[in-house]
Amino acid sequence: MGIPYSKEINAAFDQVTPLVAAAYQVLQTTKNISIILAGIQVLTLVFLGMILVALVGLLFTMNPDLEKERQLYVTPTLLAIVSWAAVARISLLVVTAVSSVIAMWLIMRVAQHRHDVTALYEVADGVAAEDKEG
């Protein structure tokens, strides 16, 4: 009497196992989507903050009554941005050059590895052909 009941439990377990695996996949996908949405929210916050700062700077620039604030806040900020832009451009050139050198080195290593593997298979094929003949 206990054996058929165990068979039913095993059959039910076999039916449920794929559902549990599918639920795990759904859970992982939901987790990934929530991480992406959190990143999008952070980026939205950063962009809205930048827009607010730009609008305040525009207000200082366009209002003639705020000439003192423009000279105090806007002009030094724009000078700092321009100086950082020059540094960023040089840094970008250095990163591009280093990345290009690393990419070429990796391509050469892959080509050498492919050549070595091909030569190894040719030697193995030659040994196998000799074994068949001998």
C-alpha positions as CSV (number, residue, x, y, z in Angstrom):
1,M,0.0,0.0,0.0
2,G,2.9,2.3,0.6
3,I,4.6,1.7,-2.8
4,P,1.8,3.2,-5.0
5,Y,1.6,6.2,-2.8
6,S,5.3,6.7,-3.2
7,K,5.0,6.4,-6.9
8,E,2.3,9.1,-6.9
9,I,4.6,11.4,-4.9
10,N,7.5,10.8,-7.3
11,A,5.2,11.4,-10.3
12,A,4.0,14.7,-8.7
13,F,7.5,15.7,-7.8
14,D,8.6,15.0,-11.4
15,Q,5.8,17.3,-12.6
16,V,6.6,20.1,-10.2
17,T,10.4,20.1,-10.7
18,P,10.2,21.9,-14.2
19,L,7.8,24.4,-12.7
20,V,10.2,25.2,-9.9
21,A,13.0,25.6,-12.4
22,A,10.8,27.9,-14.5
23,A,9.9,29.9,-11.4
24,Y,13.6,30.3,-10.6
25,Q,14.2,31.6,-14.1
26,V,11.3,34.1,-13.7
27,L,12.7,35.2,-10.3
28,Q,16.2,35.8,-11.8
29,T,14.7,37.7,-14.7
30,T,12.6,39.8,-12.3
31,K,15.7,40.5,-10.2
32,N,17.7,41.6,-13.3
33,I,14.8,43.9,-14.4
34,S,14.6,45.5,-10.9
35,I,18.4,46.2,-11.0
36,I,18.0,47.8,-14.4
37,L,15.1,49.9,-13.3
38,A,17.0,51.1,-10.2
39,G,19.9,52.1,-12.5
40,I,17.5,54.0,-14.7
41,Q,16.0,55.8,-11.7
42,V,19.5,56.8,-10.6
43,L,20.3,58.1,-14.1
44,T,17.0,60.0,-14.2
45,L,17.9,61.6,-10.9
46,V,21.3,62.6,-12.1
47,F,19.9,64.1,-15.4
48,L,17.2,66.0,-13.6
49,G,19.8,67.4,-11.2
50,M,22.0,68.5,-14.2
51,I,18.9,70.1,-15.8
52,L,18.2,72.0,-12.6
53,V,21.7,73.3,-12.3
54,A,21.7,74.3,-16.0
55,L,18.4,76.2,-15.5
56,V,19.7,78.0,-12.5
57,G,22.9,78.9,-14.4
58,L,20.7,80.1,-17.3
59,L,18.7,82.3,-14.9
60,F,21.9,83.8,-13.5
61,T,23.2,84.4,-17.0
62,M,20.0,86.0,-18.5
63,N,18.9,88.2,-15.6
64,P,20.8,91.5,-15.6
65,D,20.1,92.0,-11.9
66,L,22.1,88.8,-11.1
67,E,25.4,89.9,-12.7
68,K,27.3,89.5,-9.4
69,E,26.0,85.9,-9.0
70,R,26.9,85.1,-12.6
71,Q,30.5,86.2,-12.0
72,L,30.6,84.4,-8.7
73,Y,29.0,81.1,-9.7
74,V,28.5,80.6,-13.5
75,T,31.9,81.8,-14.9
76,P,34.1,79.8,-12.5
77,T,32.0,76.7,-13.1
78,L,32.2,77.0,-16.9
79,L,35.9,77.6,-16.7
80,A,36.3,74.4,-14.6
81,I,34.2,72.4,-17.0
82,V,36.3,73.6,-20.0
83,S,39.5,72.7,-18.2
84,W,38.2,69.3,-17.3
85,A,37.0,68.8,-20.9
86,A,40.6,69.3,-22.1
87,V,41.9,66.8,-19.5
88,A,39.1,64.3,-20.4
89,R,40.0,64.6,-24.1
90,I,43.7,63.8,-23.4
91,S,42.6,60.9,-21.1
92,L,40.3,59.6,-23.8
93,L,43.2,59.6,-26.3
94,V,45.4,57.7,-23.9
95,V,42.7,55.2,-23.1
96,T,42.1,54.7,-26.8
97,A,45.7,54.1,-27.5
98,V,46.2,51.6,-24.6
99,S,43.0,49.8,-25.6
100,S,44.2,49.5,-29.2
101,V,47.5,48.1,-28.1
102,I,45.8,45.6,-25.8
103,A,43.3,44.6,-28.5
104,M,46.1,44.0,-31.0
105,W,48.1,41.9,-28.5
106,L,45.0,39.8,-27.8
107,I,44.3,39.3,-31.5
108,M,47.9,38.2,-32.0
109,R,47.7,35.7,-29.1
110,V,44.5,34.2,-30.4
111,A,46.0,33.9,-33.9
112,Q,49.1,32.2,-32.4
113,H,46.9,29.9,-30.3
114,R,44.8,29.0,-33.3
115,H,48.0,28.3,-35.3
116,D,49.4,26.1,-32.4
117,V,46.1,24.1,-32.1
118,T,46.0,23.6,-35.9
119,A,49.6,22.3,-35.9
120,L,48.7,20.0,-33.0
121,Y,45.8,18.6,-34.8
122,E,47.9,18.1,-38.0
123,V,50.5,16.2,-35.9
124,A,47.7,14.1,-34.3
125,D,46.2,13.4,-37.7
126,G,49.7,12.4,-39.0
127,V,50.2,10.0,-36.0
128,A,46.7,8.5,-36.5
129,A,47.4,8.0,-40.3
130,E,50.7,6.3,-39.4
131,D,48.9,4.0,-36.9
132,K,46.4,3.0,-39.6
133,E,49.2,2.2,-42.0
134,G,51.3,0.4,-39.5
